Amino acid sequence: MTLYYSLVFLLLVFEMVVFMGLIVPLPYAVKRKLFAFISESPLIAKLQYGLKITFIFILILFIDSVNRVYRVQLEMAAYSKDTTGVGAAALGTERMEVQARKFYSQRNMYLCGFTLFLSLILNRTYIMILDVLRLEDRVKLLEGDKKAGGKDAARVAEAGSVGEIGRLRKELEAKDRDIETLKKQTEGLQREYHNLGDKVSGSDSAPKKDR
C-alpha cells in the first residue's frame, strides 16, 4: 500500500473512532459541554477546514481508483477471449498480474469510498446530535428549568416557558380584576353624578316656585 493510501486508511480509522465517540451515551451536562467546546473551539474549526481539503484529495483518489477498476475490467475481458492457442500459458501469467492489479484497484476504491461515505455520516450525525441537544434545552426550558441552556435558551425562556406562561396568565387575571373594579367605580361615579345633577336641578327650580 502506497503512502497516501496508508494515510487514507489512518483517516478511516480516525473517523471510526470519532463516530464511536459520538454515539457513546454520556450524561446530558457532559455531552452539552463537549459539543459546545467542539462548536466554539478555533482549533477544531481549523481541523475541520483541513479535513475538508483532505476529503477533496480523497475524492480525486476515489475517481482515479474507479477509473483503474474499469480499465482492469476491460483488460480481463480481453484476456478471457485469448485463453486458447499456443500462448495460453503466457496469457495465464499476464492474467494473474491483471487480477492482482484488479484486486489492488478495488481495494483502493473501497477504501476511498468508505472514507468519504463515513465522513458524510459523521457530519450528519454531528448535526443531528446538536439538534437533539437544542431540543432538550428547549424542553427543559418549557418545563421551567431556567438553568438549562445558554444565551439561546434564555431567549426561549422569555418566549415560551411554562412558568412564564403561568405568570402571564396571573397578570392577565389581575388586569381583568382591575378592569372590573374600574367599571364598578365608573358606574358608581355615574350614579353619583346623576344624583348630584338631579339635586342641582331641584335646588334651582325651588326658588322659582316661591316667587
Backbone as a chain_set.jsonl record, in Angstrom:
{"seq": "MTLYYSLVFLLLVFEMVVFMGLIVPLPYAVKRKLFAFISESPLIAKLQYGLKITFIFILILFIDSVNRVYRVQLEMAAYSKDTTGVGAAALGTERMEVQARKFYSQRNMYLCGFTLFLSLILNRTYIMILDVLRLEDRVKLLEGDKKAGGKDAARVAEAGSVGEIGRLRKELEAKDRDIETLKKQTEGLQREYHNLGDKVSGSDSAPKKDR", "coords": {"N": [[0.85, -1.19, 0.0], [0.592, 2.159, -0.914], [1.951, 5.348, 0.276], [0.051, 7.454, 0.425], [-2.373, 6.09, 0.33], [-2.111, 4.655, 2.653], [-2.296, 6.756, 4.49], [-4.937, 7.465, 3.986], [-6.195, 5.184, 4.971], [-5.538, 5.424, 7.706], [-6.969, 7.755, 8.252], [-9.53, 6.779, 7.876], [-9.7, 4.989, 10.041], [-9.495, 6.864, 12.108], [-11.89, 8.277, 11.716], [-13.707, 6.257, 12.338], [-13.193, 5.939, 15.064], [-13.953, 8.477, 16.004], [-16.653, 8.436, 15.333], [-17.594, 6.373, 16.988], [-17.121, 7.665, 19.386], [-19.039, 9.669, 19.214], [-21.482, 8.325, 19.359], [-21.459, 7.143, 21.819], [-23.168, 6.804, 24.864], [-23.575, 9.557, 26.981], [-23.709, 11.585, 29.993], [-26.117, 14.288, 30.124], [-25.153, 16.894, 30.754], [-22.379, 16.627, 30.43], [-22.201, 15.887, 27.736], [-23.284, 18.168, 26.563], [-21.429, 20.187, 27.236], [-19.201, 19.153, 25.94], [-19.915, 19.236, 23.204], [-20.371, 21.923, 22.969], [-17.781, 22.877, 23.295], [-16.61, 21.73, 21.007], [-18.006, 23.083, 19.019], [-17.299, 25.751, 19.409], [-14.54, 25.95, 19.55], [-11.611, 27.299, 18.155], [-9.463, 25.776, 17.256], [-10.596, 23.292, 16.612], [-12.175, 24.151, 14.524], [-10.251, 24.861, 12.6], [-9.162, 22.335, 12.192], [-11.355, 21.009, 11.068], [-11.563, 22.44, 8.696], [-9.152, 21.727, 7.445], [-9.641, 18.994, 7.146], [-11.71, 19.03, 5.29], [-10.38, 19.868, 2.974], [-8.673, 17.699, 2.73], [-10.5, 15.651, 2.18], [-11.289, 16.362, -0.346], [-9.036, 15.688, -1.871], [-9.103, 12.943, -1.365], [-11.439, 12.298, -2.685], [-10.611, 12.712, -5.303], [-8.73, 10.643, -5.48], [-10.504, 8.514, -5.225], [-12.036, 8.713, -7.566], [-9.994, 8.218, -9.411], [-9.329, 5.584, -8.702], [-11.69, 4.251, -9.341], [-11.651, 4.594, -12.097], [-9.354, 3.08, -12.689], [-10.209, 0.516, -11.941], [-12.206, 0.119, -13.837], [-10.667, 0.081, -16.217], [-9.1, -2.179, -15.744], [-11.059, -4.109, -15.713], [-11.759, -4.096, -18.403], [-9.36, -5.087, -19.49], [-9.355, -7.64, -18.363], [-11.585, -8.699, -19.63], [-10.612, -8.762, -22.245], [-8.472, -10.618, -22.013], [-9.872, -12.899, -21.382], [-10.915, -13.682, -23.787], [-8.72, -14.554, -25.176], [-7.665, -16.995, -24.299], [-7.094, -19.4, -25.507], [-4.88, -21.305, -27.696], [-1.384, -21.143, -28.716], [0.025, -19.471, -26.978], [-1.14, -19.695, -24.437], [-0.236, -20.249, -21.819], [1.497, -18.126, -21.27], [-0.331, -16.056, -21.451], [-1.891, -16.743, -19.287], [-0.21, -16.151, -17.123], [0.05, -13.374, -17.415], [-2.58, -12.73, -17.045], [-2.941, -13.303, -14.338], [-1.406, -11.266, -13.249], [-2.951, -9.109, -14.034], [-5.267, -9.653, -12.596], [-4.254, -9.309, -10.028], [-3.712, -6.553, -10.116], [-6.326, -5.737, -10.42], [-7.411, -6.487, -7.971], [-5.978, -4.764, -6.172], [-6.806, -2.297, -7.171], [-9.559, -2.366, -6.711], [-9.497, -2.589, -3.932], [-8.397, -0.072, -3.22], [-10.411, 1.554, -4.231], [-12.628, 0.838, -2.627], [-11.591, 1.566, -0.139], [-11.227, 4.396, -0.317], [-13.857, 5.072, -0.97], [-15.387, 4.201, 1.281], [-14.235, 5.844, 3.222], [-14.991, 8.44, 2.382], [-17.77, 8.101, 2.486], [-18.192, 7.594, 5.221], [-17.375, 10.027, 6.243], [-19.481, 11.695, 5.46], [-21.517, 10.52, 6.976], [-20.582, 11.074, 9.569], [-20.701, 13.869, 9.594], [-23.465, 14.305, 9.306], [-24.411, 12.961, 11.577], [-23.264, 14.482, 13.629], [-24.584, 16.954, 13.243], [-27.216, 16.153, 13.77], [-27.032, 15.408, 16.463], [-26.466, 17.88, 17.632], [-28.893, 19.162, 17.067], [-30.602, 17.592, 18.621], [-29.644, 18.212, 21.182], [-30.302, 20.936, 21.301], [-33.093, 20.728, 21.221], [-33.526, 19.323, 23.596], [-32.67, 21.26, 25.417], [-34.666, 23.157, 24.938], [-36.946, 21.753, 25.755], [-36.407, 21.412, 28.476], [-36.444, 24.076, 29.26], [-39.087, 24.744, 28.698], [-40.256, 23.228, 30.61], [-39.691, 24.695, 32.799], [-37.113, 24.955, 33.791], [-34.767, 27.165, 34.39], [-32.028, 27.165, 34.345], [-31.152, 25.612, 32.314], [-29.482, 25.423, 29.197], [-27.969, 28.159, 27.318], [-27.279, 31.349, 26.113], [-29.076, 31.273, 23.956], [-31.021, 29.687, 25.077], [-32.0, 31.346, 27.063], [-33.386, 33.225, 25.595], [-35.403, 31.616, 24.604], [-36.665, 30.966, 26.972], [-37.841, 33.378, 27.727], [-39.796, 33.509, 25.843], [-41.416, 31.163, 25.785], [-41.651, 29.461, 28.109], [-43.226, 27.322, 30.529], [-43.541, 28.309, 33.129], [-43.338, 31.04, 32.637], [-45.59, 31.442, 31.053], [-47.582, 30.808, 32.906], [-47.171, 32.886, 34.756], [-47.827, 35.088, 33.178], [-50.511, 34.569, 32.751], [-51.541, 34.89, 35.318], [-51.008, 37.622, 35.668], [-52.69, 38.6, 33.678], [-55.201, 37.842, 34.678], [-55.196, 39.435, 36.973], [-55.232, 41.943, 35.763], [-57.723, 41.804, 34.549], [-59.352, 41.746, 36.832], [-58.796, 44.28, 37.855], [-59.849, 45.811, 35.81], [-62.59, 45.188, 36.035], [-63.061, 46.24, 38.57], [-62.58, 48.956, 38.039], [-64.681, 49.397, 36.25], [-66.899, 49.09, 37.971], [-66.41, 51.201, 39.739], [-66.631, 53.312, 37.955], [-69.313, 53.096, 37.197], [-70.481, 53.647, 39.696], [-69.581, 56.293, 40.057], [-70.938, 57.503, 37.926], [-73.599, 57.168, 38.769], [-73.572, 58.74, 41.076], [-73.017, 61.178, 39.873], [-75.324, 61.599, 38.339], [-77.223, 61.694, 40.405], [-76.317, 63.958, 41.783], [-76.667, 65.812, 39.742], [-79.479, 65.772, 39.583], [-80.14, 66.782, 42.086], [-79.052, 69.363, 41.919], [-80.559, 70.452, 39.826], [-83.056, 70.33, 41.06], [-82.735, 72.103, 43.239], [-82.411, 74.492, 41.89], [-84.899, 74.899, 40.736], [-86.63, 75.274, 42.876], [-86.598, 78.012, 44.131], [-87.889, 79.453, 42.116], [-90.571, 78.621, 42.278], [-91.263, 79.705, 44.74], [-91.284, 82.387, 44.201]], "CA": [[0.0, 0.0, 0.0], [1.39, 3.378, -1.008], [1.882, 6.217, 1.45], [-1.202, 8.219, 0.517], [-3.457, 5.183, 0.695], [-1.935, 4.372, 4.089], [-2.869, 7.904, 5.195], [-6.394, 7.341, 3.868], [-6.615, 4.15, 5.923], [-5.473, 6.012, 9.046], [-8.092, 8.679, 8.371], [-10.717, 5.949, 8.058], [-9.693, 4.518, 11.439], [-9.805, 8.032, 12.935], [-13.328, 8.531, 11.585], [-14.415, 5.227, 13.09], [-13.057, 6.26, 16.489], [-14.787, 9.65, 16.271], [-18.048, 8.015, 15.271], [-17.882, 5.663, 18.233], [-17.211, 8.663, 20.451], [-20.292, 10.419, 19.098], [-22.655, 7.526, 19.711], [-21.355, 6.648, 23.193], [-24.082, 7.554, 25.742], [-22.937, 10.372, 28.005], [-24.664, 12.453, 30.698], [-26.529, 15.459, 29.345], [-24.276, 18.045, 31.014], [-21.07, 16.352, 29.821], [-22.358, 15.94, 26.28], [-23.52, 19.558, 26.154], [-20.158, 20.9, 27.33], [-18.309, 18.621, 24.905], [-20.301, 19.749, 21.887], [-20.148, 23.37, 22.983], [-16.349, 23.072, 23.037], [-16.344, 21.417, 19.6], [-18.609, 24.102, 18.162], [-16.723, 27.069, 19.624], [-13.078, 25.924, 19.577], [-10.987, 27.661, 16.87], [-8.607, 24.671, 16.828], [-11.463, 22.315, 15.951], [-12.605, 24.742, 13.251], [-9.139, 24.708, 11.662], [-9.065, 20.918, 11.871], [-12.438, 20.697, 10.141], [-11.222, 23.024, 7.395], [-8.122, 20.868, 6.858], [-10.24, 17.724, 6.741], [-12.473, 19.257, 4.058], [-9.411, 19.846, 1.865], [-8.207, 16.316, 2.605], [-11.549, 14.856, 1.544], [-11.265, 16.668, -1.781], [-7.994, 14.824, -2.449], [-9.579, 11.562, -1.314], [-12.412, 12.16, -3.772], [-9.831, 12.54, -6.542], [-8.214, 9.269, -5.455], [-11.619, 7.606, -5.451], [-12.347, 8.736, -9.004], [-8.901, 7.537, -10.102], [-9.424, 4.144, -8.447], [-12.81, 3.74, -10.144], [-11.159, 4.532, -13.469], [-8.438, 1.936, -12.797], [-11.01, -0.718, -11.903], [-12.867, -0.01, -15.139], [-9.681, -0.337, -17.222], [-8.703, -3.565, -15.467], [-12.161, -4.953, -16.164], [-11.629, -4.232, -19.851], [-8.246, -5.995, -19.754], [-9.786, -9.004, -18.028], [-12.473, -9.171, -20.696], [-9.778, -9.059, -23.413], [-7.715, -11.849, -21.771], [-10.779, -14.043, -21.378], [-11.128, -14.085, -25.177], [-7.466, -15.062, -25.746], [-7.14, -18.071, -23.436], [-6.762, -20.585, -26.324], [-3.768, -21.106, -28.611], [-0.032, -21.513, -28.278], [0.487, -18.623, -25.864], [-2.109, -19.733, -23.334], [0.478, -20.184, -20.536], [1.946, -16.738, -21.076], [-1.513, -15.245, -21.182], [-2.328, -17.034, -17.927], [0.629, -15.368, -16.201], [-0.337, -11.966, -17.517], [-3.911, -12.581, -16.459], [-2.772, -13.245, -12.888], [-0.966, -9.912, -12.921], [-4.112, -8.228, -14.192], [-6.143, -9.914, -11.461], [-3.646, -8.657, -8.865], [-3.984, -5.121, -10.243], [-7.753, -5.557, -10.172], [-7.615, -6.561, -6.522], [-5.48, -3.54, -5.543], [-7.648, -1.175, -7.597], [-10.812, -2.457, -5.977], [-9.222, -2.268, -2.534], [-8.266, 1.375, -3.11], [-11.723, 2.152, -4.47], [-13.437, 0.632, -1.421], [-11.002, 2.34, 0.948], [-11.585, 5.812, -0.506], [-15.312, 5.212, -0.923], [-15.864, 4.105, 2.664], [-13.77, 7.024, 3.947], [-15.881, 9.542, 2.021], [-19.113, 7.818, 2.982], [-18.194, 7.764, 6.672], [-17.301, 11.465, 6.525], [-20.852, 12.207, 5.358], [-22.265, 10.03, 8.139], [-20.123, 11.827, 10.736], [-21.239, 15.226, 9.521], [-24.897, 14.264, 9.578], [-24.6, 12.568, 12.976], [-22.916, 15.646, 14.448], [-25.676, 17.931, 13.134], [-28.395, 15.611, 14.446], [-26.82, 15.478, 17.91], [-26.652, 19.285, 18.007], [-30.334, 19.432, 17.054], [-31.185, 16.927, 19.789], [-29.279, 18.996, 22.364], [-31.133, 22.154, 21.303], [-34.452, 20.348, 21.585], [-33.529, 19.003, 25.023], [-32.643, 22.552, 26.114], [-35.981, 23.789, 24.833], [-37.881, 21.012, 26.601], [-36.12, 21.746, 29.873], [-36.902, 25.44, 29.499], [-40.54, 24.71, 28.733], [-40.634, 22.643, 31.894], [-39.439, 25.671, 33.848], [-35.724, 24.919, 34.257], [-34.109, 28.361, 33.874], [-30.582, 26.976, 34.239], [-30.839, 24.843, 31.107], [-29.135, 26.203, 28.009], [-27.153, 29.351, 27.465], [-27.894, 32.576, 25.642], [-30.254, 30.921, 23.17], [-32.039, 29.172, 25.979], [-32.608, 32.471, 27.764], [-34.379, 33.802, 24.691], [-36.543, 30.71, 24.567], [-37.361, 31.057, 28.253], [-38.668, 34.578, 27.712], [-40.885, 33.387, 24.879], [-42.354, 30.062, 25.836], [-41.604, 28.538, 29.229], [-44.493, 27.138, 31.214], [-43.585, 29.249, 34.241], [-43.609, 32.368, 32.1], [-46.995, 31.471, 30.651], [-48.386, 30.888, 34.126], [-47.068, 34.237, 35.325], [-48.595, 35.988, 32.322], [-51.934, 34.334, 33.0], [-51.88, 35.544, 36.592], [-51.058, 39.058, 35.419], [-53.891, 38.882, 32.898], [-56.338, 37.773, 35.593], [-55.157, 40.634, 37.811], [-55.672, 43.058, 34.928], [-59.177, 41.678, 34.399], [-59.973, 42.174, 38.085], [-58.667, 45.735, 37.92], [-60.811, 46.405, 34.872], [-63.909, 45.055, 36.636], [-63.14, 47.208, 39.658], [-62.734, 50.281, 37.434], [-66.039, 49.501, 35.731], [-67.814, 49.322, 39.097], [-66.189, 52.564, 40.213], [-67.175, 54.223, 36.949], [-70.769, 53.08, 37.343], [-70.808, 54.384, 40.92], [-69.397, 57.724, 39.807], [-72.019, 57.946, 37.059], [-74.808, 57.307, 39.591], [-73.397, 59.915, 41.916], [-73.114, 62.36, 39.013], [-76.742, 61.795, 38.025], [-77.911, 62.15, 41.632], [-75.915, 65.345, 42.022], [-77.338, 66.626, 38.734], [-80.884, 65.892, 39.954], [-80.221, 67.683, 43.237], [-78.794, 70.733, 41.471], [-81.73, 70.91, 39.071], [-84.155, 70.522, 42.016], [-82.49, 73.318, 44.021], [-82.603, 75.651, 41.004], [-86.328, 75.069, 40.45], [-87.361, 75.6, 44.114], [-86.828, 79.461, 44.305], [-88.826, 79.941, 41.13], [-91.877, 78.353, 42.796], [-91.508, 80.654, 45.827], [-91.588, 83.691, 43.628]], "C": [[0.888, 1.244, 0.0], [1.13, 4.287, 0.184], [0.535, 6.923, 1.549], [-2.391, 7.319, 0.813], [-3.333, 4.721, 2.157], [-2.503, 5.506, 4.93], [-4.402, 7.886, 5.127], [-6.922, 6.29, 4.843], [-6.568, 4.672, 7.355], [-6.621, 6.991, 9.281], [-9.397, 7.922, 8.566], [-10.817, 5.429, 9.49], [-10.04, 5.666, 12.381], [-11.301, 8.359, 12.887], [-14.144, 7.501, 12.358], [-14.349, 5.497, 14.587], [-13.943, 7.446, 16.857], [-16.266, 9.278, 16.269], [-18.454, 7.244, 16.523], [-17.977, 6.623, 19.41], [-18.508, 9.451, 20.412], [-21.492, 9.626, 19.593], [-22.57, 6.936, 21.119], [-22.307, 7.456, 24.078], [-23.332, 8.257, 26.864], [-24.011, 11.139, 28.766], [-24.934, 13.736, 29.904], [-25.564, 16.624, 29.523], [-22.913, 17.85, 30.346], [-21.149, 16.47, 28.31], [-22.525, 17.383, 25.809], [-22.228, 20.373, 26.204], [-19.199, 20.451, 26.237], [-18.647, 19.214, 23.546], [-20.212, 21.27, 21.834], [-18.676, 23.687, 22.724], [-16.019, 22.802, 21.575], [-16.858, 22.525, 18.692], [-17.884, 25.44, 18.25], [-15.202, 27.104, 19.559], [-12.502, 26.318, 18.212], [-10.065, 26.557, 16.345], [-9.414, 23.612, 16.089], [-11.933, 22.843, 14.601], [-11.498, 24.622, 12.197], [-8.978, 23.249, 11.243], [-10.149, 20.507, 10.874], [-12.149, 21.252, 8.749], [-10.152, 22.182, 6.688], [-8.678, 19.535, 6.384], [-11.06, 17.88, 5.459], [-11.545, 19.236, 2.836], [-8.906, 18.425, 1.637], [-9.236, 15.442, 1.89], [-11.663, 15.165, 0.052], [-10.216, 15.807, -2.49], [-8.422, 13.357, -2.434], [-10.618, 11.309, -2.403], [-11.705, 11.98, -5.115], [-9.245, 11.129, -6.612], [-9.313, 8.251, -5.731], [-11.989, 7.547, -6.938], [-11.266, 8.011, -9.801], [-8.978, 6.026, -9.901], [-10.586, 3.519, -9.223], [-12.392, 3.607, -11.601], [-10.227, 3.343, -13.669], [-9.198, 0.611, -12.787], [-11.694, -0.94, -13.242], [-11.883, -0.483, -16.216], [-9.23, -1.779, -17.006], [-9.809, -4.527, -15.893], [-12.109, -5.156, -17.679], [-10.492, -5.178, -20.212], [-8.621, -7.439, -19.447], [-10.708, -9.568, -19.098], [-11.682, -9.525, -21.946], [-9.011, -10.358, -23.225], [-8.627, -13.075, -21.778], [-11.072, -14.544, -22.788], [-9.898, -14.764, -25.785], [-6.862, -16.176, -24.899], [-6.772, -19.328, -24.219], [-5.586, -20.274, -27.222], [-2.441, -21.454, -27.988], [0.382, -20.727, -27.054], [-0.439, -18.614, -24.687], [-1.422, -19.612, -21.979], [0.945, -18.771, -20.233], [0.783, -15.823, -20.762], [-2.04, -15.489, -19.774], [-1.524, -16.265, -16.895], [0.25, -13.905, -16.223], [-1.713, -11.733, -16.897], [-3.836, -12.529, -14.938], [-2.306, -11.864, -12.446], [-2.125, -8.923, -13.02], [-5.084, -8.415, -13.027], [-5.597, -9.273, -10.18], [-3.896, -7.149, -8.91], [-5.457, -4.815, -10.019], [-8.047, -5.56, -8.678], [-7.185, -5.26, -5.837], [-6.336, -2.333, -5.93], [-8.984, -1.185, -6.856], [-10.628, -2.122, -4.498], [-9.126, -0.759, -2.342], [-9.598, 2.083, -3.314], [-12.602, 2.022, -3.228], [-12.914, 1.476, -0.257], [-11.396, 3.817, 0.849], [-13.095, 6.021, -0.399], [-15.86, 5.16, 0.488], [-15.419, 5.313, 3.488], [-14.657, 8.224, 3.651], [-17.283, 9.333, 2.581], [-19.199, 8.031, 4.496], [-18.075, 9.234, 7.056], [-18.679, 12.11, 6.44], [-21.696, 11.779, 6.554], [-21.875, 10.808, 9.388], [-20.713, 13.228, 10.747], [-22.725, 15.251, 9.865], [-25.179, 13.89, 11.025], [-24.314, 13.729, 13.907], [-24.039, 16.682, 14.425], [-26.92, 17.44, 13.877], [-28.234, 15.668, 15.961], [-26.964, 16.913, 18.398], [-28.136, 19.644, 18.042], [-31.017, 18.804, 18.268], [-30.867, 17.711, 21.062], [-30.095, 20.274, 22.439], [-32.563, 21.84, 21.717], [-34.542, 19.99, 23.06], [-33.471, 20.281, 25.859], [-34.019, 23.202, 26.106], [-37.015, 23.09, 25.704], [-37.67, 21.351, 28.063], [-36.595, 23.153, 30.207], [-38.421, 25.518, 29.537], [-41.071, 24.088, 30.017], [-40.319, 23.561, 33.063], [-38.041, 25.678, 34.405], [-34.972, 26.084, 33.637], [-32.61, 28.18, 33.689], [-30.199, 26.236, 32.969], [-30.519, 25.781, 29.973], [-28.3, 27.405, 28.339], [-27.902, 30.577, 27.018], [-29.148, 32.281, 24.833], [-31.378, 30.431, 24.071], [-32.728, 30.29, 26.742], [-33.667, 33.133, 26.899], [-35.621, 32.923, 24.625], [-37.347, 30.806, 25.848], [-38.275, 32.265, 28.299], [-39.906, 34.382, 26.847], [-41.884, 32.304, 25.241], [-42.29, 29.144, 27.021], [-42.957, 28.472, 29.915], [-44.623, 28.092, 32.385], [-43.896, 30.664, 33.787], [-45.065, 32.492, 31.674], [-47.912, 31.555, 31.859], [-48.347, 32.269, 34.743], [-47.885, 35.234, 34.515], [-50.097, 35.799, 32.512], [-52.377, 34.997, 34.301], [-51.96, 37.055, 36.425], [-52.303, 39.449, 34.639], [-55.139, 38.832, 33.776], [-56.372, 38.981, 36.515], [-55.625, 41.862, 37.036], [-57.187, 43.027, 34.742], [-59.897, 42.124, 35.67], [-59.901, 43.691, 38.237], [-59.671, 46.411, 37.003], [-62.231, 46.325, 35.427], [-64.098, 46.061, 37.77], [-63.327, 48.619, 39.113], [-64.126, 50.469, 36.852], [-67.038, 49.806, 36.841], [-67.652, 50.742, 39.629], [-66.766, 53.582, 39.243], [-68.699, 54.286, 37.036], [-71.207, 53.819, 38.602], [-70.657, 55.875, 40.732], [-70.496, 58.282, 38.902], [-73.314, 58.129, 37.85], [-74.738, 58.55, 40.482], [-73.539, 61.196, 41.103], [-74.571, 62.657, 38.668], [-77.516, 62.284, 39.242], [-77.587, 63.608, 41.925], [-76.592, 66.282, 41.025], [-78.798, 66.816, 39.061], [-81.057, 66.851, 41.115], [-80.031, 69.133, 42.815], [-79.989, 71.283, 40.707], [-82.92, 71.142, 39.98], [-83.974, 71.782, 42.825], [-82.679, 74.567, 43.182], [-84.08, 75.915, 40.757], [-87.116, 75.486, 41.675], [-87.529, 77.095, 44.292], [-87.816, 80.007, 43.313], [-90.255, 79.718, 41.595], [-92.247, 79.341, 43.888], [-91.886, 82.003, 45.294], [-93.02, 83.679, 43.083]], "O": [[1.811, 1.365, 0.805], [0.23, 4.048, 0.989], [-0.059, 6.987, 2.626], [-3.331, 7.747, 1.484], [-4.337, 4.432, 2.809], [-3.121, 5.261, 5.966], [-5.077, 8.247, 6.09], [-7.967, 6.48, 5.464], [-7.473, 4.39, 8.14], [-7.178, 7.051, 10.377], [-10.268, 8.355, 9.321], [-11.897, 5.43, 10.081], [-10.787, 5.478, 13.341], [-11.901, 8.68, 13.913], [-15.16, 7.84, 12.965], [-15.336, 5.307, 15.298], [-14.605, 7.432, 17.895], [-17.034, 9.751, 17.106], [-19.546, 7.449, 17.054], [-18.791, 6.438, 20.314], [-19.023, 9.857, 21.454], [-22.415, 10.191, 20.18], [-23.517, 6.292, 21.568], [-22.259, 8.686, 24.049], [-22.559, 7.642, 27.599], [-25.113, 11.328, 28.25], [-24.099, 14.198, 29.127], [-25.196, 17.274, 28.545], [-22.358, 18.785, 29.769], [-20.283, 17.072, 27.676], [-21.973, 17.774, 24.78], [-21.966, 21.168, 25.301], [-18.468, 21.265, 25.672], [-17.755, 19.648, 22.817], [-20.0, 21.841, 20.764], [-18.357, 24.646, 22.022], [-15.247, 23.54, 20.963], [-16.212, 22.866, 17.702], [-17.854, 26.189, 17.274], [-14.621, 28.188, 19.516], [-12.875, 25.721, 17.202], [-9.899, 26.411, 15.134], [-8.974, 23.093, 15.062], [-12.073, 22.08, 13.646], [-11.775, 24.317, 11.037], [-8.693, 22.959, 10.081], [-9.885, 19.745, 9.944], [-12.454, 20.612, 7.743], [-10.235, 21.952, 5.482], [-8.252, 19.003, 5.359], [-11.1, 16.967, 4.633], [-11.88, 18.662, 1.8], [-8.731, 17.996, 0.496], [-8.871, 14.588, 1.082], [-12.09, 14.311, -0.725], [-10.468, 15.266, -3.566], [-8.139, 12.614, -3.375], [-10.666, 10.221, -2.976], [-12.143, 11.196, -5.958], [-9.259, 10.496, -7.668], [-9.078, 7.242, -6.396], [-12.224, 6.472, -7.491], [-11.567, 7.28, -10.745], [-8.72, 5.266, -10.834], [-10.479, 2.391, -9.705], [-12.736, 2.629, -12.265], [-10.293, 2.669, -14.697], [-8.867, -0.307, -13.538], [-11.754, -2.069, -13.728], [-12.219, -1.343, -17.031], [-9.005, -2.514, -17.967], [-9.534, -5.625, -16.375], [-12.381, -6.249, -18.177], [-10.627, -5.985, -21.132], [-8.249, -8.353, -20.183], [-10.636, -10.749, -19.437], [-12.028, -10.478, -22.643], [-8.897, -11.139, -24.17], [-8.195, -14.169, -22.142], [-11.439, -15.706, -22.967], [-10.01, -15.466, -26.79], [-5.639, -16.272, -24.804], [-6.187, -20.246, -23.645], [-5.309, -19.105, -27.492], [-2.373, -21.99, -26.882], [1.037, -21.276, -26.168], [-0.522, -17.605, -23.986], [-1.946, -18.953, -21.08], [0.816, -18.279, -19.112], [0.886, -14.93, -19.921], [-2.569, -14.579, -19.135], [-2.075, -15.78, -15.907], [0.141, -13.267, -15.175], [-1.976, -10.686, -16.307], [-4.591, -11.787, -14.31], [-2.739, -11.349, -11.416], [-2.259, -8.018, -12.196], [-5.656, -7.444, -12.531], [-6.356, -8.764, -9.355], [-4.242, -6.536, -7.901], [-5.802, -3.758, -9.49], [-8.825, -4.746, -8.182], [-7.927, -4.712, -5.021], [-6.564, -1.446, -5.108], [-9.476, -0.14, -6.429], [-11.47, -1.466, -3.885], [-9.71, -0.22, -1.402], [-9.886, 3.085, -2.659], [-13.25, 2.987, -2.822], [-13.695, 2.031, 0.515], [-11.847, 4.41, 1.829], [-13.559, 7.004, 0.179], [-16.701, 5.978, 0.861], [-16.157, 5.759, 4.367], [-15.037, 8.952, 4.568], [-17.906, 10.267, 3.086], [-20.179, 8.589, 4.99], [-18.614, 9.649, 8.082], [-19.012, 12.973, 7.252], [-22.487, 12.561, 7.082], [-22.741, 11.166, 10.187], [-21.169, 13.713, 11.783], [-23.184, 16.108, 10.619], [-26.091, 14.444, 11.638], [-25.044, 13.941, 14.875], [-24.404, 17.227, 15.467], [-27.598, 18.226, 14.539], [-29.199, 15.948, 16.672], [-27.525, 17.144, 19.469], [-28.584, 20.35, 18.945], [-31.904, 19.409, 18.87], [-31.729, 17.859, 21.928], [-30.537, 20.663, 23.521], [-33.175, 22.593, 22.475], [-35.533, 20.318, 23.713], [-34.14, 20.382, 26.888], [-34.483, 23.726, 27.119], [-37.86, 23.74, 26.32], [-38.63, 21.554, 28.806], [-37.091, 23.4, 31.306], [-38.982, 26.279, 30.326], [-42.184, 24.381, 30.453], [-40.649, 23.239, 34.204], [-37.79, 26.346, 35.408], [-34.574, 26.008, 32.475], [-31.979, 28.946, 32.961], [-29.029, 26.236, 32.588], [-31.181, 26.803, 29.789], [-27.961, 27.647, 29.498], [-29.017, 30.835, 27.469], [-30.167, 32.951, 24.997], [-32.549, 30.734, 23.841], [-33.919, 30.192, 27.038], [-34.714, 33.553, 27.393], [-36.747, 33.42, 24.593], [-38.576, 30.736, 25.819], [-39.373, 32.19, 28.851], [-40.94, 35.007, 27.081], [-43.084, 32.486, 25.033], [-42.869, 28.061, 26.936], [-43.732, 29.427, 29.892], [-45.703, 28.635, 32.62], [-44.623, 31.398, 34.456], [-45.7, 33.522, 31.903], [-48.903, 32.284, 31.844], [-49.371, 32.775, 35.203], [-48.548, 36.109, 35.071], [-50.863, 36.761, 32.44], [-53.453, 35.591, 34.373], [-52.859, 37.699, 36.964], [-52.905, 40.493, 34.895], [-56.03, 39.671, 33.643], [-57.446, 39.503, 36.814], [-56.326, 42.717, 37.577], [-57.852, 44.062, 34.769], [-60.925, 42.798, 35.603], [-60.856, 44.313, 38.703], [-60.267, 47.432, 37.348], [-62.996, 47.282, 35.307], [-65.166, 46.658, 37.909], [-64.125, 49.393, 39.642], [-64.698, 51.556, 36.939], [-67.91, 50.661, 36.688], [-68.639, 51.41, 39.936], [-67.325, 54.597, 39.66], [-69.3, 55.358, 36.962], [-72.201, 54.543, 38.576], [-71.5, 56.648, 41.187], [-70.937, 59.415, 39.093], [-74.041, 59.101, 37.648], [-75.705, 59.3, 40.617], [-74.108, 62.18, 41.575], [-75.005, 63.809, 38.697], [-78.36, 63.173, 39.134], [-78.468, 64.394, 42.272], [-77.031, 67.378, 41.375], [-79.333, 67.905, 38.848], [-82.0, 67.643, 41.14], [-80.742, 70.024, 43.28], [-80.39, 72.43, 40.905], [-83.721, 72.042, 39.727], [-84.952, 72.483, 43.086], [-83.071, 75.606, 43.712], [-84.469, 77.07, 40.584], [-88.213, 76.022, 41.517], [-88.658, 77.462, 44.618], [-88.533, 80.954, 43.635], [-91.104, 80.568, 41.326], [-93.395, 79.777, 43.971], [-92.723, 82.693, 45.875], [-93.486, 84.687, 42.552]]}, "num_chains": 1, "name": "protein.A"}
